[in-house]
Amino acid sequence: MIDHCIGLQLGVIGGLGPLASADFYFKLTRMTQAFRDNEHVPAVILSVPQLPDRTEAILAGHDGPLPSLKAAVSTLNALGVACIAMPCNTAHHWYEQLAASSQARIIHIADAVVAETHRSLGRGKVTILATQGTLVSGFYRDKMLAAGFELCFPAGTEFQGRVDRAIGLVKRGSIAEAASETERALEIVRSAGADTAVLGCTELSVVAASLNPTNGLIVIDSNAALARACLTRLGFAAQDVPRPPPVFSSRKELARKELERFGGSIQH
């Protein structure tokens, strides 16, 4: 066990998926207003990638992931953390059960997203890019409507198909392809008349830095929103940071992206 004199403040239930967890910690670190190592948040990341698939469980109507999630919460509580973050939107389907079993405050990612949306948009139409499990769970719908936002659902199946493909591509490490799918989904969102698009799956947060400008559409990154909420809760100063450089899966993809910017292409 970790010695309590270390003074851990934040516990992170990670691995859901691993890249999304890494992205959350990167953004937490970048957003912390610090000049020295010891001015950052004392934190521990518990990575549990073998946890059962959240969307499959929700769509099938069972609580398969809940025992493992509860065990993760219990482990972090035993380490003495003050609050817990889950950089996985879909896992918040079980938020009430987990919060009831935790001494540490579990920060709800959708509450963080609503607060972040209010920072950028007073009122307006919002579209959620998320797993089917998150959408069926309905917690984003409830919190956005309660906050006074109108939800916008693009018609047809293409939008959700592209979101699902983008999420799967991130899990396979194909970041550039995932960014392209996300951009196409955002084009559909813009055409549907939304003012704001929420990257409501933390796999999509991974590609946030790789997205092209969205022509007036506000894009909210759920991982960045969660990081800000954690810092605020723990009393750390949060700062807005410049957009980091895009992440590509290979030098070839980087070259292709640069050529596309200037109207060129790579010949095969």
C-alpha positions in Angstrom: 0.0 0.0 0.0 1.0 3.6 -0.6 2.2 5.4 2.6 -0.5 8.0 3.5 2.2 10.6 4.2 2.3 11.0 0.4 -1.0 12.8 0.7 -2.8 11.5 -2.5 -5.6 13.8 -3.5 -6.9 12.4 -6.8 -7.7 8.9 -7.7 -8.3 8.0 -11.4 -10.1 4.9 -12.6 -8.2 4.4 -15.8 -7.8 1.9 -18.6 -11.3 2.6 -20.1 -9.5 2.9 -22.5 -5.8 3.3 -21.8 -5.2 6.1 -24.4 -8.2 8.0 -23.0 -6.7 7.8 -19.5 -3.3 9.0 -20.7 -5.0 11.9 -22.5 -6.8 12.8 -19.3 -3.6 12.9 -17.2 -1.8 14.8 -19.9 -4.6 17.5 -19.9 -4.7 17.5 -16.1 -1.0 18.2 -16.0 -1.1 20.8 -18.8 -4.0 22.7 -17.2 -2.5 22.9 -13.8 -1.0 26.3 -13.1 2.3 25.2 -11.7 6.0 26.1 -12.0 7.5 23.2 -10.1 6.8 19.5 -9.8 5.5 19.8 -6.3 2.8 22.2 -7.3 1.0 19.5 -9.3 -1.8 17.3 -8.0 -0.7 14.2 -6.0 -2.6 11.5 -7.9 -2.8 7.8 -8.5 -4.1 6.1 -11.7 -5.6 2.6 -11.3 -5.7 1.1 -14.8 -8.3 -1.6 -15.2 -8.5 -2.3 -18.9 -9.9 -5.8 -18.4 -13.1 -4.4 -17.0 -16.2 -5.7 -19.0 -17.4 -3.6 -21.9 -19.7 -0.8 -20.6 -21.8 -0.3 -23.8 -22.4 -4.0 -24.2 -23.7 -4.2 -20.7 -26.0 -1.2 -20.9 -27.5 -2.4 -24.2 -27.9 -5.9 -22.8 -29.5 -4.5 -19.6 -27.1 -5.9 -17.1 -24.6 -4.6 -14.6 -21.5 -6.7 -15.5 -19.0 -3.8 -15.1 -20.3 -2.7 -11.7 -18.5 -5.1 -9.4 -15.1 -4.2 -10.9 -15.9 -0.5 -10.8 -16.9 -0.8 -7.2 -13.7 -2.7 -6.4 -11.7 0.1 -8.1 -13.5 2.8 -6.1 -12.8 0.8 -2.9 -9.1 0.5 -3.7 -8.8 4.2 -4.3 -10.7 5.0 -1.1 -8.3 2.8 0.8 -5.4 4.9 -0.5 -7.0 8.0 1.0 -7.8 10.0 -2.1 -10.0 13.1 -1.7 -11.8 12.7 -5.0 -12.1 10.2 -7.9 -12.3 10.8 -11.6 -13.4 8.3 -14.2 -12.2 9.4 -17.7 -14.8 7.1 -19.3 -18.2 8.6 -20.0 -20.1 5.4 -20.4 -19.0 4.1 -16.9 -21.0 7.0 -15.4 -24.1 5.0 -16.1 -23.4 3.5 -12.7 -22.5 6.8 -11.0 -25.1 6.7 -8.3 -24.2 3.2 -7.1 -20.5 4.1 -7.1 -21.0 7.4 -5.4 -23.1 5.7 -2.7 -20.2 3.3 -2.0 -17.4 5.9 -1.9 -16.1 8.1 0.9 -14.3 10.2 -1.7 -16.3 12.5 -3.9 -16.6 11.0 -7.4 -16.7 13.9 -10.0 -19.4 13.3 -12.6 -18.0 13.9 -16.1 -21.3 15.2 -17.4 -21.5 17.8 -14.7 -18.0 18.9 -15.7 -19.1 19.0 -19.4 -22.2 21.1 -18.6 -20.1 23.6 -16.6 -17.6 23.8 -19.5 -20.4 24.2 -22.0 -21.7 27.2 -20.0 -18.3 28.7 -20.2 -18.6 28.8 -24.0 -22.4 29.0 -24.6 -25.1 30.5 -22.6 -28.0 28.7 -24.4 -28.3 26.8 -27.6 -28.4 23.4 -29.3 -26.0 20.7 -28.2 -25.1 17.4 -29.9 -23.5 14.6 -27.9 -20.9 12.4 -29.7 -20.8 9.3 -27.5 -21.1 5.6 -27.4 -24.5 4.0 -27.8 -24.4 3.0 -24.2 -23.9 6.5 -23.0 -26.8 7.8 -25.1 -29.1 5.0 -24.0 -28.1 5.7 -20.3 -29.5 9.2 -20.8 -27.5 11.0 -18.1 -26.2 13.6 -20.7 -29.8 14.2 -21.9 -31.0 14.8 -18.4 -28.2 17.1 -17.3 -28.1 19.1 -20.5 -31.9 19.7 -20.4 -31.8 20.6 -16.7 -29.1 23.2 -17.5 -31.3 24.8 -20.1 -29.7 23.5 -23.3 -31.6 22.0 -26.2 -30.4 18.7 -27.6 -29.9 18.3 -31.3 -29.9 14.8 -32.8 -28.8 14.4 -36.4 -31.2 12.4 -38.5 -30.1 9.1 -40.1 -27.6 6.5 -39.2 -24.4 8.0 -40.7 -23.6 10.2 -37.8 -23.6 7.5 -35.1 -21.9 5.1 -37.4 -19.0 7.6 -37.9 -18.8 8.2 -34.1 -18.7 4.5 -33.4 -16.0 4.0 -36.0 -13.9 6.8 -34.6 -14.1 5.4 -31.1 -13.0 2.0 -32.3 -10.2 3.4 -34.4 -8.8 5.2 -31.3 -8.9 1.9 -29.3 -6.8 0.3 -32.1 -4.4 3.2 -32.1 -5.4 4.6 -35.5 -5.5 8.3 -34.4 -5.4 10.0 -37.8 -8.2 7.8 -39.2 -10.2 8.4 -36.1 -9.8 12.2 -36.4 -11.1 12.0 -40.0 -14.2 10.1 -38.9 -14.8 12.6 -36.1 -14.4 15.5 -38.5 -17.1 14.0 -40.8 -19.4 13.5 -37.8 -18.9 17.1 -36.8 -19.8 18.2 -40.3 -23.1 16.4 -39.9 -23.6 18.0 -36.5 -23.0 21.5 -38.0 -25.4 20.7 -40.9 -28.1 19.7 -38.3 -28.0 23.2 -36.8 -26.2 22.5 -33.5 -24.2 25.3 -31.8 -22.0 22.9 -29.7 -20.7 19.4 -30.1 -19.6 17.5 -27.0 -16.9 14.9 -27.4 -18.8 12.7 -25.0 -16.5 9.7 -25.2 -12.9 10.1 -23.9 -11.6 8.2 -26.9 -12.8 11.1 -29.0 -10.9 13.4 -26.6 -7.7 11.7 -27.8 -8.3 13.1 -31.3 -9.4 16.6 -30.2 -6.0 18.1 -31.0 -6.0 16.6 -34.4 -9.3 18.1 -35.6 -9.4 20.8 -38.2 -11.2 24.1 -37.5 -15.0 23.5 -37.2 -16.3 26.7 -38.8 -18.0 28.2 -35.8 -19.1 25.0 -34.1 -18.0 24.9 -30.5 -16.4 21.6 -29.5 -16.3 20.6 -25.9 -13.7 18.0 -24.8 -15.1 15.8 -22.0 -11.6 14.9 -20.8 -10.5 18.5 -20.6 -13.7 19.4 -18.8 -13.1 16.6 -16.3 -9.6 17.7 -15.7 -10.7 21.3 -15.0 -13.4 20.1 -12.6 -10.9 18.0 -10.7 -8.5 20.9 -10.3 -11.3 23.2 -9.1 -12.6 20.6 -6.7 -9.1 20.1 -5.2 -8.3 23.9 -5.0 -5.7 24.0 -7.7 -5.6 26.9 -10.2 -6.6 25.8 -13.7 -5.4 27.5 -16.8 -6.4 27.5 -20.4 -3.5 26.1 -22.5 -2.7 26.4 -26.2 -4.0 23.6 -28.3 -1.3 20.9 -28.3 0.1 19.7 -31.6 -1.9 16.9 -33.3 -1.1 13.3 -32.7 -0.6 11.1 -35.8 -0.1 7.3 -36.0 2.8 7.6 -38.5 5.1 10.0 -40.3 3.3 9.1 -43.5 0.0 10.3 -42.0 1.6 13.5 -40.8 2.9 14.1 -44.3 -0.5 13.4 -45.8 -2.2 15.8 -43.4 0.3 18.6 -44.2 -0.1 18.0 -48.0 -3.9 18.1 -47.6 -3.6 21.5 -45.9 -2.0 22.9 -49.1 -4.2 21.1 -51.6 -1.8 18.3 -52.4 -2.0 14.5 -52.1 0.2 11.5 -51.7 0.4 9.2 -54.7 0.4 5.5 -54.1 
